[in-house]
Amino acid sequence: MQEALPYKTWLPIPREPRINTPTTPLHNQLLLPGTTNITNMVSENAVIVFGRRGCCMTHVVKRLLLGLGVNPAVCEVNEEDEIGVLDELGMVGAGEGKQGAVQFPAVFIGGRLFGGLDRVMAAHITGELVPILKQAGALWL
């Protein structure tokens, strides 16, 4: 029988961090706090998803949005950078009075914090998600 490896035993493949540059698409970039302005990233994209690197919940949100015809920008955050990015995202999402309530995956639609996986799934099941995405300019149909 094969033995399952604990989550922390794998070593990540060393790679240079990819930041929003003209030659690098925003999709699936690694995000480092202090190197990019998160507020600009949120305001420049109709739909953007922030999540942990390799997180299955982030993958589910991305696949759901892709299935609806939205091509969301996905920013994956390394484990050691989570606290700084969550603090910056809390400042961006503070407009709704939920400062400090940001958790990964964090989905921003139309420049505002929409919520996490549970909020996205609930809106999809009730039929509210597609009109919200159309209003934000992420869907044209």
C-alpha positions in Angstrom: 0.0 0.0 0.0 1.1 3.5 -0.6 1.3 5.9 2.4 -0.3 9.3 2.2 2.0 12.2 2.8 1.1 14.9 5.2 0.3 18.2 3.7 3.5 20.0 4.8 6.0 17.4 3.7 6.2 18.4 0.0 8.7 21.0 -1.0 7.5 23.7 -3.4 9.1 24.1 -6.8 11.3 27.1 -6.6 10.2 29.7 -9.1 10.5 33.4 -9.4 7.5 35.4 -8.3 5.4 36.6 -11.2 4.0 40.1 -10.7 1.6 42.0 -12.9 3.9 43.0 -15.8 3.0 43.7 -19.4 4.4 40.3 -20.5 2.8 38.3 -17.6 -1.0 37.9 -17.6 -2.7 38.5 -14.3 -4.2 35.0 -14.3 -2.6 32.6 -11.8 0.1 35.0 -10.7 1.9 34.7 -7.4 1.2 37.7 -5.2 3.7 39.2 -2.8 2.6 41.9 -0.3 4.2 45.3 -0.9 5.2 44.6 -4.4 1.8 45.3 -6.1 -1.0 47.6 -5.2 -3.9 45.3 -4.3 -6.4 48.2 -4.5 -5.5 48.8 -8.2 -5.7 45.1 -9.0 -9.2 44.9 -7.5 -10.4 48.0 -9.2 -9.0 47.0 -12.6 -10.6 43.6 -12.8 -14.3 42.9 -13.0 -13.8 39.6 -11.1 -10.7 38.7 -9.1 -10.1 35.8 -6.8 -7.5 35.8 -4.1 -6.6 32.4 -2.6 -3.9 30.3 -1.1 -1.5 28.6 -3.5 -2.9 25.2 -4.3 -6.1 25.7 -2.4 -9.0 23.4 -3.6 -11.6 26.0 -2.6 -10.0 28.6 -4.8 -10.0 26.0 -7.6 -13.8 25.4 -7.1 -14.6 29.1 -7.3 -12.4 29.5 -10.4 -14.1 26.5 -12.1 -17.6 27.7 -11.2 -16.9 31.2 -12.7 -15.3 29.7 -15.8 -18.4 27.5 -16.2 -20.5 30.6 -16.2 -18.4 32.2 -18.9 -16.4 34.5 -16.7 -12.6 34.5 -16.9 -11.6 35.6 -13.4 -8.2 36.9 -12.5 -6.7 34.5 -9.9 -4.0 35.6 -7.5 -2.4 32.9 -5.5 -0.7 33.8 -2.3 2.1 32.0 -0.7 1.7 30.7 2.8 4.2 33.1 4.4 2.6 36.1 2.7 -1.0 35.4 3.8 -1.2 37.7 6.8 0.0 40.8 4.9 -2.2 40.1 1.9 -5.3 39.5 4.2 -4.6 42.8 6.0 -4.4 44.7 2.7 -7.6 42.9 1.4 -9.3 43.9 4.7 -8.6 47.5 3.9 -10.0 47.2 0.4 -13.1 45.3 1.6 -13.7 47.7 4.5 -16.2 49.7 2.5 -18.9 47.2 3.4 -18.1 47.4 7.1 -16.6 44.0 7.3 -13.0 44.9 8.1 -11.1 41.9 9.3 -13.7 39.5 7.9 -11.8 38.7 4.7 -10.8 35.0 4.4 -9.4 33.0 1.5 -10.7 32.5 -1.1 -11.8 36.1 -1.4 -13.8 37.0 -4.4 -14.1 40.7 -5.5 -16.8 41.5 -8.1 -17.0 44.9 -9.6 -14.3 46.3 -7.3 -16.1 45.3 -4.1 -15.7 42.3 -1.8 -18.4 39.7 -2.7 -17.4 37.0 -0.3 -15.8 33.6 -0.2 -16.8 30.2 -1.6 -19.9 29.9 0.5 -21.3 33.3 -0.7 -20.5 32.6 -4.3 -22.1 29.1 -4.2 -25.2 30.5 -2.4 -25.6 33.3 -5.0 -25.2 30.7 -7.8 -27.8 28.4 -6.3 -30.3 31.2 -5.8 -29.7 32.6 -9.3 -28.3 35.9 -8.1 -24.8 35.4 -9.3 -25.3 35.8 -13.1 -27.1 39.2 -12.8 -24.4 40.5 -10.4 -21.7 39.4 -12.9 -23.5 41.1 -15.7 -23.8 44.3 -13.7 -20.1 44.2 -13.0 -19.3 43.8 -16.7 -17.9 40.3 -16.4 -20.6 38.7 -18.5 -22.0 40.2 -21.8 -24.7 37.6 -22.6 
